Amino acid sequence: MSRKRLKFYNPEKLFNPTSFGFCHTVKTSANGEFVFISGQSGGEGLEHELVEDFRRQVQVVLSNLDIALKAHEMDFSDVVKITVLIVEHDSDKLHIWSEEMLKRWSEERLPASTLIPVPRLALDEMLIEVDAVAFKSEISSSNK
């Protein structure tokens, strides 16, 4: 039910961002719960092991986001906003990010998004970090 309480919309006077893995606006007027997820890195497991491969770090970032969402009985369809930080960003990295994230989100429910190229993240080995805001309406929560 929460999915009907969110409106994912790309205004006609703005370019279609779907192939880049985001939408321009997300709106809600529903009462519900917001979850703010801190930046997730490509570090695997409790040891936070980082590999040098950018694609692998992207996959782990998305897996870590999934874990954080599930901790609140949410999934990728509940995400309304992401911020993506990429070290030494280029078109190849954008393609990898878009390809991997589109495996998790449906084109009808892409979150609002900002991608920021950065020279470095918290650890030298980190190549990407993604934070997120998710929303679930009270109606869907009470139906569980």
MARGUZA-56990 format. One record per residue (C-alpha): z, y, x; residue in three letters; residue number from 1. Coordinates in pm, 1 decimal. Each point is the difference from the previous one (the first is absolute). Layout:
       up    north     east resn resi
        Z        Y        X  ala  NUM
...
***
This chain:
       up    north     east resn resi
      0.0      0.0      0.0  met    1
     70.5    245.6    286.4  ser    2
   -364.7    -19.8     94.3  arg    3
    -86.1    177.5   -327.0  lys    4
    254.6    272.0     74.4  arg    5
   -187.7    103.9    313.7  leu    6
   -335.4    176.6     -3.2  lys    7
   -210.5    -43.7    313.7  phe    8
   -273.8    261.7    -12.7  tyr    9
   -280.5    141.7    212.6  asn   10
   -114.6    337.5   -134.9  pro   11
   -377.3     12.2    -47.3  glu   12
    -29.3    313.9    215.0  lys   13
    146.5   -180.3    304.0  leu   14
   -172.8   -270.7    206.1  phe   15
     62.7   -363.9    -93.1  asn   16
    256.2   -125.7    255.8  pro   17
      8.2   -362.8   -118.7  thr   18
   -180.1   -140.7    305.0  ser   19
    262.9    166.7    220.0  phe   20
    280.7   -173.3   -189.6  gly   21
    166.9    280.5   -194.5  phe   22
    -19.1    211.4   -313.1  cys   23
     44.7    376.1    -21.5  his   24
    275.8     11.7   -262.7  thr   25
    265.8   -217.0   -163.8  val   26
    191.8    129.0   -301.3  lys   27
    297.5   -127.6   -198.7  thr   28
    199.9    141.4   -286.4  ser   29
    210.4   -313.6    -39.4  ala   30
    366.5    -46.1     74.3  asn   31
     55.0   -255.6    270.1  gly   32
     92.6    -82.1    355.7  glu   33
   -153.0    138.1    315.6  phe   34
     32.4   -187.3    328.9  val   35
    -59.1    188.8    325.1  phe   36
    -95.8   -235.7    282.4  ile   37
     46.1    116.2    358.0  ser   38
   -285.2    -31.7    245.0  gly   39
    -80.9   -365.4     60.6  gln   40
   -149.7    -97.5    334.3  ser   41
   -206.6   -293.6    114.8  gly   42
    310.0   -162.8    147.7  gly   43
     36.3   -363.4   -106.5  glu   44
    322.9   -165.9   -102.9  gly   45
    359.8     88.2     72.3  leu   46
    -85.9     46.2    368.9  glu   47
   -263.7    261.5    -93.8  his   48
   -258.5   -154.3    232.6  glu   49
   -305.4    221.8     44.6  leu   50
   -340.7   -136.5     97.9  val   51
   -271.5    216.6    157.0  glu   52
   -260.7    -80.8   -267.0  asp   53
    -41.2    285.4   -251.4  phe   54
   -123.1   -222.8   -284.7  arg   55
    299.1   -232.7     43.7  arg   56
    240.2    295.6     -8.6  gln   57
   -165.4    122.6   -321.9  val   58
     44.2   -345.1   -156.5  gln   59
    366.8     -6.0    101.9  val   60
     56.9    355.0   -131.4  val   61
   -134.7   -110.4   -338.1  leu   62
    211.5   -315.5      7.7  ser   63
    309.4    207.4     82.5  asn   64
    -79.5    237.4   -288.3  leu   65
    -32.8   -302.5   -228.0  asp   66
    345.9   -122.2    107.5  ile   67
    151.0    344.4    -67.1  ala   68
   -167.8     21.0   -342.4  leu   69
    108.4   -350.4   -102.5  lys   70
    359.8     90.2     90.3  ala   71
    -19.9    236.6   -299.8  his   72
   -200.4   -235.5   -224.8  glu   73
   -314.1    204.7     60.1  met   74
   -344.7    -64.6    142.6  asp   75
   -295.0    197.9    136.3  phe   76
   -107.0    101.7   -351.0  ser   77
    323.6    202.8    -26.2  asp   78
    -76.6    208.2    312.0  val   79
    -98.5    355.6    -89.9  val   80
    -10.3    169.2    344.2  lys   81
    -39.0   -107.7    361.9  ile   82
     -5.1    185.6    328.8  thr   83
   -182.8   -175.6    282.9  val   84
     55.8     93.7    365.8  leu   85
   -255.1   -144.0    245.0  ile   86
     14.1     35.2    379.2  val   87
   -331.6    110.5    155.1  glu   88
   -170.2    -13.0   -338.6  his   89
   -376.9    -53.7    -14.9  asp   90
   -260.9   -125.0   -247.6  ser   91
     47.2   -363.0    110.2  asp   92
    372.6     17.9    -75.3  lys   93
    -71.5    169.3   -333.5  leu   94
   -235.7   -284.1    -89.6  his   95
    260.9   -263.2     93.0  ile   96
    273.4    180.2   -195.8  trp   97
   -220.9     39.6   -308.3  ser   98
   -119.6   -360.3     13.3  glu   99
    349.9   -147.0     29.6  glu  100
    168.1    225.8   -256.3  met  101
   -271.7    -65.6   -258.0  leu  102
    102.0   -367.3     17.0  lys  103
    340.9    102.6   -142.3  arg  104
    -84.2    274.7   -251.4  trp  105
   -242.4    -14.1   -291.3  ser  106
   -260.6    276.2     -8.5  glu  107
    141.1    116.3   -336.0  glu  108
    349.0     56.5    144.9  arg  109
    -47.1    148.5    345.4  leu  110
    291.3    224.2    102.1  pro  111
    -24.1    364.5     91.6  ala  112
    -21.5      2.8    379.5  ser  113
     16.7    213.1    312.0  thr  114
   -118.3   -132.8    337.4  leu  115
    128.4    185.0    306.5  ile  116
   -135.9    -68.4    349.6  pro  117
    284.2     13.8    254.3  val  118
     19.6    -26.6    379.8  pro  119
    304.0   -232.1     -6.7  arg  120
    253.5   -162.8   -231.0  leu  121
    367.2    -93.2     54.2  ala  122
    -82.7   -286.5    239.4  leu  123
   -285.7     -6.2    250.5  asp  124
   -136.6   -325.3   -145.0  glu  125
    -12.8    127.0   -359.8  met  126
   -356.9     72.6   -111.8  leu  127
     60.0     67.6   -371.8  ile  128
    283.4     94.9   -234.0  glu  129
    -13.9     27.2   -379.4  val  130
    259.0    135.4   -241.4  asp  131
    -24.8    -29.5   -377.0  ala  132
    131.5    122.4   -333.1  val  133
      3.1   -248.6   -287.7  ala  134
     79.8     50.1   -367.7  phe  135
     91.0   -239.3   -281.2  lys  136
     63.4    123.0   -353.3  ser  137
    319.5    -84.9   -187.7  glu  138
   -205.7   -173.9   -268.6  ile  139
   -131.1   -260.3    244.5  ser  140
    345.3    -43.3    155.4  ser  141
    161.8    -70.3   -336.9  ser  142
   -263.9   -262.6    -84.0  asn  143
    103.7   -224.8    291.4  lys  144
***
